[in-house]
Amino acid sequence: MKDRSLPNTVKFIKEYQETLNNLDSDTTLGHMFNVRASDLYQKYKDWAIKNTEKVATNTKFGMDIKSYTNKMMKRDGTYYVFNKKE
């Protein structure tokens, strides 16, 4: 019941993290996985459309997921850093 009331952005990020946790260590570079912020938002939009969910703005998406991941700024853009759970 509690999960049903979560914003769809959080539902997506939890599902995405679960997918990462199921990947092998070679794919995730050990215990961490970085994804470009724009790529993650695109994956979210695709997921939302596929699941007939309302698509949140990029800003809302970033604010909703900030407690589930860390942001890292690089010269070539912004990345989200996920820690793989054992």
Backbone hydrogen bonds, N-H to C=O, Kabsch-Sander energy under -0.5 kcal/mol:
donor,donor_aa,acceptor,acceptor_aa,energy
5,S,1,M,-0.8
5,S,2,K,-0.8
6,L,3,D,-1.1
10,V,7,P,-0.7
11,K,7,P,-2.0
12,F,8,N,-2.4
13,I,9,T,-2.2
14,K,10,V,-2.4
15,E,11,K,-2.1
16,Y,12,F,-2.8
17,Q,13,I,-2.6
18,E,14,K,-2.0
19,T,15,E,-2.0
20,L,16,Y,-2.2
21,N,17,Q,-2.4
22,N,18,E,-1.0
22,N,19,T,-0.6
23,L,20,L,-1.5
27,T,24,D,-0.6
28,T,24,D,-1.3
29,L,26,D,-0.6
30,G,25,S,-2.3
31,H,29,L,-0.7
32,M,28,T,-0.5
32,M,29,L,-0.7
33,F,82,F,-2.3
35,V,80,Y,-2.2
37,A,78,T,-3.1
40,L,36,R,-2.4
41,Y,37,A,-2.3
42,Q,38,S,-1.8
43,K,39,D,-2.4
44,Y,40,L,-2.3
45,K,41,Y,-2.6
46,D,42,Q,-2.6
47,W,43,K,-2.4
48,A,44,Y,-3.0
49,I,45,K,-2.5
50,K,46,D,-2.4
51,N,47,W,-2.1
52,T,49,I,-1.5
53,E,48,A,-3.4
56,A,54,K,-0.5
61,F,57,T,-2.7
62,G,58,N,-2.3
63,M,59,T,-2.2
64,D,60,K,-2.7
65,I,61,F,-1.9
66,K,62,G,-0.7
68,Y,65,I,-2.3
69,T,65,I,-0.8
70,N,81,V,-1.7
72,M,79,Y,-2.8
74,K,77,G,-2.8
77,G,74,K,-1.5
79,Y,72,M,-3.1
80,Y,35,V,-3.1
81,V,70,N,-3.1
82,F,33,F,-3.1
82,F,80,Y,-0.5
84,K,31,H,-3.3
84,K,82,F,-0.6
